[in-house]
Amino acid sequence: MAVQLHWHRKIRGVDFGPISFELKHGQTERLKDSQGPPIWTVTARPISEDEQTRLDESGHSDEDRVLVLMQEQPGLSMAKMAETLNWTYANGEANKSKVDRIIRALAKQKLVTQNYRGNWQLTEKGTEAADFVKAAEKAAETI
């Protein structure tokens, strides 16, 4: 996951270009709780424009995979989507939060919507996007 730090007009100061950071979760021996075991935390590492582009492309790839899965197997739960896409935590549990983040990003792009029962489904635009992804994958296979 990546974030950008950038100058904002509401705060007075010198303008500067955006600075990208990669966020990673993990543990460190330097941060422990009162009983001694390390605590989970998030660290930010500055990244180059090339790395930012690579992370953006990876995010689009994940969105594409969710779109195609929703088209091919409509009505799956977030847990089942995560299992099908092999998105799991180290303990083997389905990474439902990753699916949720991606679906909400797709909703902002108006590619998915919630139906009257609260289940997510592809919009017409989402169906077109999934068809485009599948056609692009098929074309890449023939090359």
C-alpha positions, 0 to 999 in steps of 0.5 A, a space after each residue: 500500500 502506498 500513500 503520498 505526502 503533498 503540500 495543501 493550499 489551506 496550510 501556508 508554506 512552500 509548495 513541494 512535489 508529492 513524496 510517495 511512501 510505501 506502508 508496511 505492517 510488521 513487528 520490530 524488536 524496538 517496540 514491545 508491550 509491557 510483557 515483552 513480545 513485539 507489537 504490530 505496527 506500520 512503517 513508512 518507507 520513501 519510494 521512487 516514482 518507478 516503485 510508485 508506478 509498480 504499486 499502482 499497476 499491482 493495485 489495478 491488477 488486483 481490481 481486475 481480478 476482483 471484477 472478473 471473479 465477480 462476473 464469473 462467480 456472482 454472489 460470493 462472500 468477501 471471505 470466499 472471494 479472498 480464498 478463491 484469489 488466494 489472499 490470506 494472512 500468514 495464519 491462513 485466514 482469508 484476507 477479507 479486508 483486502 477484498 473490502 478495500 478493493 470493492 469500495 475502490 471499485 464502487 467509487 469508480 462506479 464499477 460495482 454497486 450494492 443491491 437491495 440485500 446489501 450484496 455487491 454486484 457489477 454495474 453495466 460499466 463494471 461488466 464492460 471493464 471485466 469483459 475488457 480485462 478478459 479480452 486483454 488477458 486472452 490477447 496476451 496469451 496469444 502473443 
